[in-house]
Amino acid sequence: MGISHEYHSTSHRARHGGVSGKLRLAGVVLAILVLAYAITAILENGASAKDAPSEPVASGIAQDILAPLPMQGEAADSDSSGDSTAPDGSGDAQAVTLETFGPARQDAAAAVVKAYDASVIRQPSCGQVDLNYFADAAFLGDSLTVGFSDYQINLGGALVCGYTGVGPDAIVNRTAVKSSVRGEEIALDVLAAAQPKKLYILLGTNTLTTLGASDRFLAYYGQMLDMLREALGPDCVIYVESVPPVRPKAAAEKPGLASDVLRGVNEQLAQLAASKGCVYLDLWEALADGEGNLKEMLAAPDGIHLSAGNGYGTWLTYLRNHAKYSANNSWTMGSVYSAQ
């Protein structure tokens, strides 16, 4: 009886296991069918979403994710049998020869420069020149440029034409201006006699103290550049420096020197420099803080001029690092273009 009972019990378990195995198999088949149905639905929905005029819906289909490259191909004439047919059955489709099939040649005129602004126009950082680079240079400007002489900044023998309180109108009108070194003079005459190979210009702080002065400033600036080019010839590299930022307190007293106002003027100055074949130097890269104000550590007490040490040192270093490239430049040892 014990043996017989064990036999029947084993047989019962075997029969029970067979039923459960079939159920599991059926479950797997059902899951596969559901998955296949879901994939089909996704593909169909993706195709319909692509054709619909409403907002695109992500379908997971490669065509919906990757934009195809523009292609070109030399179309071959369809044969006389008319085997080559268009999708609509019109028989007008032409075969493309594989040898010429590939990305289409792009028209240069199709390229559009989205923003030709100061960030594009400005002279990029280059290898650093040593002070000998300025031996045949001249500096034209207002009291900020006068500081090179007053603080005895080493400019490698450059000619300093700094005149307190001047703007580009004084240069254009040939107004007599006073040099702290040479006395009264006409700036254009001094520069024409010297014939520098490089000219650095920094003007605007005195002219732009009030709102609405930028148009007159830029008009005179353009005339000045024309006159300087005529006097110095085509081989002189003219550097147009951006109007530098000031401290917030100074801007509050002279609203024309506010950060946002000067940014707008400098954008136009960059465009003007480019149109006249000059090199634009964006001093704000070195002098301005994150809010567009003159860095406190570089400022003189009045918030407009530069400190003798940090201020002029930073300015001169920036000029040395942003000279227009020439193989004849005297590069400092270890600089990018230096042979040492």
Phi, psi and omega in degrees: 000321180296319181293314180300319180295320180293323179297310181295325180293319179294318178299323180294320180293322179296317179295321179296318179296323179297320179295314181293325177296318178297323179295319179296318179299318179297323179296319179296315179299317180298319180297319179297317180297318179297317180297317179298319179297319181295317179297317179300318180296319181297315181297317180295318180294322179296316181296318181290325179294327180291326182276340186285148180281350182286183182299140182295143178244130180297123184245348180086358179277139184304321182298333182277348184255316184257126177282132181291147176290147174294131184245154174230156177192145179278114184286128177269144180295138178292148183286171186291343182284346179074025180290333181277114183233150176283162179306332181272005177081014184281343179079015182263353182294145179241142179286155179248128181288133186295331184295331183254004183278136178167187180302137183289144176292131183269142179278125182300330181291343181283343180286136182236126174280116187285325184213097176268081186241189184301328181292336178269323185284324189300149179291126180284165177296141183226186175297150185278130176272153175273177187294339177299339180301329184270004183299327179249030181250162175227149179241122180245126180182193182262213185296334175297321177287327176303327181303330177301321179281314184298322181265005177053050177286131181286111178248023176064026178093012180294152175279125180254115176249075180253132185224118183298130173083004185270162172226182181298335179296325179294326179287315182296318183277003179055041178289141176291125182238160186250123174268138179290347181256317188249350181091204185286138183197169173259118188301317181299322180292319180297315181292319180297325179287325183282329182049059179294154177273342175223141177230124178255125182244129173223102180222156175136329184299322180283330186277331190259024184291333180250155178291146178085009182266357189291322182299312179296318179301311183292325178296314178293324181298316178298316177297320180298316180298321178296317181292321179293320178297319179294322183283327187257348176087168186287342184275348179284129177274115181261120178261121175260116182265140179297150174294122187288158178285167177232173178283155184305321181295320179293322179294326179294326180278332180232085188300339177291346180258011178299152186304311183293327179292314181295326177300315180296318179296318182293328175298316179290326179294322177297317178298318180296315180301315180297320182291337181261006179074027180257165178263125182264129179247120182267090182297340182296336177302327183256329189263336187267146174271188183296338180265003180082020177254157175300130180301135185300322183289347181258352189268146169283169182305331182282352177078002181246312180277172182259150177289152186297321183271284184298317184296302182288330176296318179293318179299310182295320178298320178298317180297320180293330181272354185232035175283145176297135187294138170207140179297339181274354180298146177272092184281143178288153181301132181087356178287168186305315185259008180284144180280343182279000000 
